[in-house]
């Protein structure tokens, strides 16, 4: 039987976490040949994920450069993908989400007249500059794609309102599939700083903050709020794996270094991050992925942004928009630290993002697209 060739393209750690379980699922399907091309838009953080899931890329563009610009990433991705697609001639190229690699990979496939499948399609804030450049990346990728794999029903409705061409599937989010692999009750962290944390007697708050649109005053507001939370609640332990961005590193060290109950760590591997999240009290983040992951582990999330492209979590009650103003962040965090009823309501809310079978639905949708199944997969529907 001749296999249909599908190529997965990704380049950052968040993409890799969500695409790795899909690559493994596609490789389990006898009708498919799944190739993997990484751009290495992020190098070290990407490699950690590949090692964790045991994936060796078929192609590695290795584009990362010091202080790389968006133009540099885009041009090198498109140029590198040109020869890869010319050589392999896949029947479908899969890209994920909203990174510069996502847009460049979709554009490269379009130039070669190869259909594009967009995993995690349909997320929108409605503001083309926030998050930047992610909002425009995902909008343009949607225009290029002919298969749209939406995590939720509202994502699919966004695409229908925009009258985008192509097949739309509601699959759930593949990150929930990844959590089933990485989170274990007997997990031991690689560094003693995390193994020494007293999760039983101290409330551990997991923090991440790195978004470009938060650079400047918003990031400084976030840092000031973290200091106030730590000082007002000495029973807490704030754990902040600091992004490798030079700006984020400098800002975090300037405001937070030396505060006794704030720990600044190097970036964690995905399995460390997931297991830390599973054991922490709550999450404060400007990340997109953590808004999906933490609810799957029963952890309330404070979103350190003015808006979110994941309104389902706000509606479900698993996350709250804390904004980027110091006082609001501080007050929102303090409420969950002192109001047990409010905390329980968020921790027990139904996760709207998936049931751990998104990769299976996407693989089934691809097989249906190729005529290898008689019917498309059923849509993902969260428990009511």
N, C-alpha and C positions, 0 to 999 in steps of 0.2 A: 504493500500500500504506500503510495506516495504521500509524504507528509506535507502539510501546509506550513510555510515558514512565517513566523511572527518574530519581530525584533522589539525588545524592550529597551528604551533609551532613558537613562537618568544620570544625574551627576552630583546631587547633594545628599547629605545624610537623611533629611526628612523624606526625600523622594525614595531613597534606597530602602528605608524602613517599611514603606508602604508598597513598594514594588517587589521586594525580595520574596514575600510569600506568594505573590502572583506568578513570578518567574518559576518558582518551585512547583506551583499547581499546574502551570502550562506544560512544564516538562514531564509531568505525570500523565499527560494525555497522549495516548499513542498516535492520534491523528495529527499532532502538532510537533513542529521543530521550533523550539524557542531559543533565539539568539539573544545575547545581552551585550549592549554597547554602553559603556560609561564614558561620560565626558570628563569626570573628575573636576567639575567646577569647585567642589570641595575635595581635597585629596585625602588627608589623614582621617577625617571624620567619615568619609565615604568608605574607606578601606576597612574600618572597624565593623561596619554593617555587613559588608561582603564576607568578611571572615566569620562573623556571627552566624550567618545563614548558610555558609559553605558554598558561596557562589563565586565562580571564577569567570570574569567577563570574557566574552569572545573577542571584544574590541575595547581598547582603552585609549581614548584620545589624549588624556593627560594634559589638559589645557591650563590648569591652575598656574597663576603667576602672582608674584607679590603685588598687593594693592591693585588687583585687576579691576578694570572698569566694566560696566555693562556692555559697552561696545566691543571690548576685547573678548568677553565671554561669548557674545553672540557671533562675532565673525569667526572665531576659532572653532566654535561648534559647527557652524554651517560648513565651513571648509573641510573640517575633519569628517563630518558625516557624508560628504559628497562621495568620497572614494569607497567608504564602507557600504553605502546603499548601492552604488554602481556594481560592486563586487558580489554582494549577497542577494540583491533583488528580492527582499521579503515581500509578502503579499499584504502585510499589515504592520505598521509601526505604532507601538504603544508609548505614549508619553504620560507623565503624571503631573497633575496639579498646576502650578503657577510659577515655576522658576524660569530663569533665562534659558536654561537647558531645555525646558519644556517647549518654549516658543521656538527656539532654534531647531530642535529636533523635529517638530511638526512642520516647520517651514522647509526644512531639508527634504522631508518625505514628500511634501507637496511639489517641490521642484522636480522630483523624480516620478511624480504622478502615482505615488503609493498611498493608499488609504491610511488615515490616521485614526487611532483609537485613543480617546482622552479619558484617562482614569482620574477619578475625583473631579468630574466635570460639573459645571453649573453653579459654583460658588460665586457670590457677588456681594460687594458692599454698596455698589451704585456710585462710588466715587473713584474715578479713574486714577487718581493720585494717591489713594490710600486703600490698602497698602501699596506702596510703590517699590518696584514696578509690577508687583504680583497681580494686581487687579487687571491691568491691561494685558499682561501675559496670558491670563486665563481667558479673557474675552477674545483675544485674537486667536488663541489656540482653538477655542470653540468654533470660530469661523472656518478653520482649516480642517477640523475633524469631521469624519463621517460616521463614527461610532462614539457615543457619549455614555460613559459609565458613571452615573450619578449616585452619590452616597445616600441621598434622601429624596423624598417626593418634592420638597420645595426647591431643591436644586434642579430637578427635571422641569418644574413649572417655570423657573427662570429661563431655561433654554427655549421652552415652547413660546413664552412671551416674546423672546427675541427672534422667533421664527427661524431658528437655525436648521440647516439641512442635516439629514442623517438619522440613524437609529438611536433612540434614547432608552437606556435601561436603568432601573433603580436597583442598585446592588448592595447598599451598605458600604461602609468604608473598610478598606483592606487593612488599616492599622489595627482594627479589632482582631483580625486574623493573626497579625503579628504578635499581639499580646498573649495569645494562647500558647505561643512558642516560647516567649522570653520570660514570663513571670512564673517563679517557682517559690514555694514556701521555704525550701531549704537553701535558697540562693545565698551565696556569700560573695560580698563585694571584693574587688581586686585590691582596693586600698583600705588601710586601717582606719582612715578618717571616717569612712561611712560605716564600717563594721563596729566602730566604737560608739555610734549614736545610740542613745537610750530611747528607742521608739515606744517603750512601755510607759515611761514616767515623764517624758518631755514631748511637747507637741512640735513635731518637725514640720516646718513650712518649706516646701520646695519652690524655689524662685528661678525663673528665667526671664531675661529681658535683653533683646538684641535688635529689634526692628529698626530699619533705616528711618522710618517716619517718626520714630521716637527720639532720634538723635537731637541733642540740644536740651532745651528747657524741659520737655516731657521726660526725658531720661533722668535728668537731675531731680525732678519732682518724684519720680519713682524711687530713686535712691534715698531721698530724704524721708519718704514715707517708710521705707524699710528700716531705717535707723530708728524712727519713732516707734514702730511696732516692736522692734527688738528691745528697746529701752523700757517701754511701757509694759511689756509682757516678758519678763526675764525667764519665765518658765518655758518659753519657746526656744527653738533652735532653727535659725534660718539658714538653709543650705542653698547656695547659689553656684551652680556650675557656669562659669563665665565664658561666654562666646569668645572665639579667637579674634574677632574684630578689634583692631588696635584702639578704636574709639571706645568700645564697650569695656575693654580691659582697663583703660586709663580712668574712665569714669567710675567704674565699680571700685577700683582700688582707692581712688581719691575720697570717696564718700564712706565706704564700708570697711576698709582695712582697719583692723584694731578694735572693732566693736566685738565684745566678748562672745556673744551668742549668734554671730553671723560667721558662717564658714564659706570662704571663697575657694572653689575647687576648679581644677581643669575640666574641660568638657568631658562628659561621661560617655561611655559606650551605650548603645541602645538598651542592652539588657540591664546595665546598671541603672539607667534612667527609669526604665519601666519598673524595676524592682524597688527603687527608691520611692517612686510614685505610689506603688502598691502599699507601702508601709507608712507614708507620710500622713499628716493630718489634713492638709489642703495645699493647693497649688496656686501660686501667683505668677502669671505669665503673659507675655505679649505674643507667644507662639500660636500658630494655628493648630498644629498637630496635637498639642497637649490639651486643647479644648475638646478633642475627640477621645484621646486616650484616657485622661483622668476620670471622666464619667464612667468609662468601662470598668474602672477599678473602684468606683464608689467614692471618689474624692471630689469635693467642691472645688471649683475653679474661679478665681478672680482674674478677669481679663484686663490687662493693663493697656487698654486701647480705647479710643473714642467710639469705635464701631467694630462689628465683627461680620465676617462673611459666613458665619455659622450661627444664624439666628435660631435654629432648631434647639440648640442647647439652652439658649436664654428662655425660649418658650417652655422647654421641658423642665426648667428649674435646676439644671446641673451646673450652669455657669452664671455669673453675674458680671455685667460690665462695670468695672471699677473706674475706668477712665484713666487719665494721666495727670490728674490734679492731686497734689500731695494729701490734702485733707480728706478727699473722698476715698482714696486708696486706704488711708489709715483707718477711717471710720468703718469702711466695709469689712476690712480684715478684723478689726476689734469686735464687730458684731458677731462674726462667726466664731471668734475665740471665746465669747462670753455668753452667747445665746444658744443653748443646746438644741432648742426646738428648731431654730433657723438652720443650724448646722445639719441636723438630722434630715430635714426636708430636702436639702440639696444632695446629701450623701445617698439618699434612698430613691431619688428621682430616676425614672427609666432613661437609660442611655438611648438617644435617638439615632445613633450612628452605625450600629451594626450588631450582628449576632455571631460573628466569627466565620461566616460562610460567603463573604463578598467575593473572594478569589474564585470560588467554585462557580458563582453566578456569572462572573466575567468570562471565565473559560467556556462555560456553556453557551453564553451569548456569542462568543467568537466562533464556536463550532456551528451554531445555528446560522451565523452569517455566511460561513463557508459551505452550508448545505449538508453538514455532517450530523445535524439533529433535526428532528421533525417539528420542534417547537422551541420558542425562546424560553429562558428561565423565568420563573415567577418573580415578581418584584419583591424586594425586601420591604417588610412592614414592621416597625417597632411594636413591641408589646404595649397594649393600652393599660 
